[in-house]
């Protein structure tokens, strides 16, 4: 018996994919936040040692983040929270 499950949104709005919001690797996070892959070490610093930690998580040994959470974190920094 072959059953395929389709995920549809509860509203008429398009349902964004999680892959569209996911950054995989410190390089991708550095490009998104700092605009350049050269700032990869900053990502590791803000993810572990900084006073205000960057909202990241790990999938295995790879550091990952959601774009939406990073934007919220940056906005909180701007507000001084």
N, C-alpha and C positions, 0 to 999 in steps of 0.2 A: 504494500500500500504506500503510495507516494503522495504525501501531503505537503504542499508548499504553503508557507505562512507569509502573508504580506502584511507589512506594517503600514498603516495609513494614519494620518493625523486625525484627531477628533474634530478639527475644524477644517474649513476649506483652505486654510493657509498651508503653504508648502512646509513640509517637515525637514528641517536642516539635518544633514548627516553629521554624526559625531566626528567623522574624519575631517570635515570642513573646519572643525573647531580645535583639532588636536595638532600640537606641535611635537614632533618626535625627534629628540636629540638636542643637545646644548647648542649646536650650530644653528638649528632652526629657530630656537628660542632667542638666541643672540641677534639673528637677523630681524626677527619680529620686533623685539624690544629696543635694541640699540642700533639697528640698521646696518650692521656689519658683522660678519662671522669672526672678525678679530677679537670681539668682545666675549668670546665663549667662556673665558675664565671668570668673567664677572658673573655669568649665569651660575656657575658652581659656587661662587662666593655668596651671592644673594640667596641661593638655595640652601646653604648650610651654615655659614658663619656670620652672616649679617644680623644686625640687631632687628631689622624688619625683614622677615623672610619672604622670599618670592614663593607664590603658590605653585609648587611643582610636585610631581609624584614620579615614581619609577615603575617602569615595566621591565622587569628583570634588572639589568644593569644600566638601562638607558633612561636618562632623565627626560620627562615629558611634562607638558603643561597644556592647559586649555587657553586658547586665545581670549575667550570671554573672561576667564578668571584673572588673567594677566592685565587686561584692560581695567577691570574692577580694582585690582591691586594698585595700579598706577594712579587711578582716580583717587583712591584713598590716600596715597602719598601726596597728591596735589592738595587735598583738603587738610592735610596735616594730621591724619588719624593714625 
